[in-house]
Amino acid sequence: MLSRVRVPQSLVLGLAFLLAFAGCSNMPTQPLTQPDSASGTGAAPSQVLGLLGGGTSSATSKSAVIGLLGGIVSVGDFTVVIPPLALTRTATVTVSQPDLAHPIVSLSIAPASANRFLLPVLLIANAKRIEPALLSTACLSYYNPTTGRWENLASTISLLNLTISTPLSHFSIYRVTLGGKAGW
């Protein structure tokens, strides 16, 4: 026989409050909306957590204030997904694709001391411009300023979403590489 389990009303109300308070905020699961340009100027607890939008945007560059809860910054054909707790402090993340016709992206973070992550950050490139026959040879590459060469990174290709992604441990200049050459 089934017995009825009694759940304390205060527990249910507390969980409902936490869900309403946390919501999706600036997490990778947030709904895509335009940030409010008037917010994000103080060092209040909400900004440390990454709850306030803040940042700037143009057709080829976007900056966002990202806190402990992580967030997403997208411009052109590139998206950076910063998971919760990847950063140890609030930082301004900038994603720039100077020429939207070329698959090269510059990722930067301020302060520079935040350019090491506790958890990998995901870089996702839109691969819809790549011919399907060439998609299997595609990967993301990192420009190594020490050697002056592009170095291929272990990349995952999603045929369903037509994207190429790779985990990052730091920000730099990245590109989509097809068979050893840049380009779509």
C-alpha positions as CSV (number, residue, x, y, z in Angstrom):
1,M,0.0,0.0,0.0
2,L,1.3,3.5,-0.9
3,S,1.8,5.9,2.0
4,R,1.8,9.7,1.6
5,V,5.1,11.5,2.1
6,R,4.8,14.8,3.9
7,V,7.3,17.5,2.7
8,P,7.7,20.5,5.0
9,Q,6.2,23.6,3.4
10,S,9.2,25.7,4.4
11,L,11.5,23.4,2.3
12,V,9.2,23.8,-0.8
13,L,9.0,27.6,-0.3
14,G,12.8,27.8,0.2
15,L,13.5,25.8,-3.0
16,A,11.0,27.9,-5.0
17,F,12.7,31.1,-3.8
18,L,16.2,29.8,-4.7
19,L,15.0,28.9,-8.2
20,A,13.3,32.2,-8.7
21,F,16.3,34.1,-7.4
22,A,19.0,32.2,-9.4
23,G,17.0,31.6,-12.6
24,C,19.2,31.4,-15.6
25,S,20.9,34.8,-15.0
26,N,24.2,34.9,-16.9
27,M,24.7,31.2,-17.0
28,P,25.3,29.3,-20.3
29,T,21.7,28.3,-20.2
30,Q,20.4,31.8,-20.2
31,P,17.8,33.0,-22.8
32,L,19.5,35.2,-25.5
33,T,18.6,38.8,-24.9
34,Q,20.3,42.2,-25.5
35,P,22.2,43.4,-22.4
36,D,21.1,46.6,-20.6
37,S,23.8,49.2,-21.2
38,A,23.0,51.0,-18.0
39,S,24.0,48.1,-15.7
40,G,27.3,46.5,-14.7
41,T,29.3,49.4,-13.3
42,G,29.9,48.5,-9.7
43,A,31.6,45.7,-7.8
44,A,28.4,44.7,-6.1
45,P,27.8,41.0,-5.2
46,S,25.5,40.6,-8.2
47,Q,28.3,41.6,-10.5
48,V,30.8,39.3,-8.9
49,L,28.4,36.5,-9.6
50,G,27.9,37.7,-13.1
51,L,24.3,38.6,-12.7
52,L,24.5,42.1,-14.4
53,G,25.0,42.4,-18.1
54,G,27.6,45.1,-18.6
55,G,29.9,45.3,-21.6
56,T,29.9,46.7,-25.1
57,S,28.9,45.4,-28.5
58,S,29.5,46.0,-32.2
59,A,29.2,43.9,-35.4
60,T,32.7,42.5,-35.1
61,S,33.4,42.7,-31.3
62,K,31.5,42.1,-28.1
63,S,32.6,42.5,-24.5
64,A,30.8,41.2,-21.4
65,V,31.4,41.2,-17.7
66,I,31.5,37.6,-16.6
67,G,31.4,36.5,-12.9
68,L,31.6,33.3,-11.0
69,L,28.4,32.0,-12.6
70,G,30.0,32.0,-16.0
71,G,28.3,33.1,-19.2
72,I,28.3,33.3,-23.0
73,V,29.8,35.8,-25.4
74,S,29.2,35.6,-29.1
75,V,30.2,37.6,-32.2
76,G,30.1,36.7,-35.9
77,D,30.8,32.9,-36.3
78,F,32.3,32.4,-32.8
79,T,30.8,31.7,-29.3
80,V,32.7,31.4,-26.0
81,V,31.0,29.5,-23.3
82,I,32.4,30.1,-19.8
83,P,31.1,27.5,-17.3
84,P,30.2,28.4,-13.7
85,L,33.3,28.6,-11.4
86,A,35.8,28.7,-14.4
87,L,36.9,32.2,-13.3
88,T,38.1,33.0,-9.8
89,R,37.0,36.7,-10.1
90,T,34.9,39.0,-12.2
91,A,36.5,39.8,-15.6
92,T,35.6,41.4,-18.9
93,V,35.7,39.0,-21.7
94,T,36.0,40.3,-25.3
95,V,35.4,38.3,-28.4
96,S,36.5,39.9,-31.7
97,Q,36.2,38.7,-35.3
98,P,37.7,41.6,-37.2
99,D,36.7,40.4,-40.6
100,L,33.4,38.4,-40.7
101,A,34.4,36.9,-44.0
102,H,37.5,35.1,-42.4
103,P,37.3,32.5,-39.6
104,I,39.8,34.1,-37.2
105,V,38.8,35.2,-33.7
106,S,40.7,37.1,-31.0
107,L,39.7,36.3,-27.4
108,S,40.9,38.5,-24.6
109,I,40.1,39.0,-20.9
110,A,40.7,41.8,-18.4
111,P,42.4,41.8,-16.0
112,A,45.1,39.7,-17.7
113,S,45.6,37.7,-14.5
114,A,42.2,36.1,-15.2
115,N,43.5,34.4,-18.3
116,R,43.9,31.0,-16.7
117,F,40.7,29.0,-16.0
118,L,39.8,26.6,-13.3
119,L,37.6,24.7,-15.7
120,P,38.0,24.6,-19.5
121,V,36.2,27.3,-21.5
122,L,34.5,26.1,-24.7
123,L,35.1,27.9,-28.0
124,I,32.5,27.1,-30.7
125,A,32.8,28.0,-34.3
126,N,29.9,28.0,-36.8
127,A,30.8,25.6,-39.6
128,K,27.8,26.3,-41.9
129,R,30.0,28.0,-44.5
130,I,32.2,24.9,-44.8
131,E,31.5,22.5,-47.7
132,P,30.2,19.2,-46.2
133,A,33.0,17.2,-47.9
134,L,35.6,19.3,-46.1
135,L,34.0,19.3,-42.7
136,S,35.8,16.1,-41.6
137,T,39.2,17.9,-42.1
138,A,38.2,21.0,-40.0
139,C,39.6,21.9,-36.6
140,L,40.3,24.9,-34.5
141,S,43.9,26.2,-34.3
142,Y,45.7,28.5,-31.9
143,Y,48.3,31.0,-32.9
144,N,51.5,30.4,-30.9
145,P,53.3,33.8,-30.6
146,T,56.5,32.1,-29.4
147,T,56.9,29.9,-32.6
148,G,54.9,32.2,-35.0
149,R,52.9,29.1,-36.1
150,W,49.3,27.9,-36.0
151,E,48.9,24.8,-33.8
152,N,45.9,22.5,-34.4
153,L,43.8,21.8,-31.3
154,A,41.8,18.7,-30.5
155,S,38.4,19.7,-31.9
156,T,34.9,18.2,-31.9
157,I,32.8,18.5,-35.0
158,S,29.0,18.5,-34.6
159,L,27.3,17.4,-37.9
160,L,23.9,18.0,-36.3
161,N,24.6,21.6,-35.4
162,L,27.4,22.2,-38.0
163,T,29.8,23.5,-35.4
164,I,33.4,22.9,-34.4
165,S,34.4,23.2,-30.8
166,T,37.4,22.9,-28.5
167,P,38.1,23.4,-24.8
168,L,40.4,26.3,-24.0
169,S,42.7,26.8,-21.0
170,H,43.5,30.5,-21.9
171,F,42.5,33.2,-24.4
172,S,44.5,34.1,-27.5
173,I,44.0,34.2,-31.3
174,Y,42.1,31.2,-32.8
175,R,41.0,30.2,-36.3
176,V,39.1,27.5,-38.2
177,T,41.6,25.4,-40.2
178,L,40.7,23.2,-43.1
179,G,43.3,20.7,-44.1
180,G,46.1,22.8,-42.7
181,K,44.9,26.1,-44.2
182,A,42.6,28.8,-42.8
183,G,39.4,29.5,-44.5
184,W,35.8,28.6,-45.1
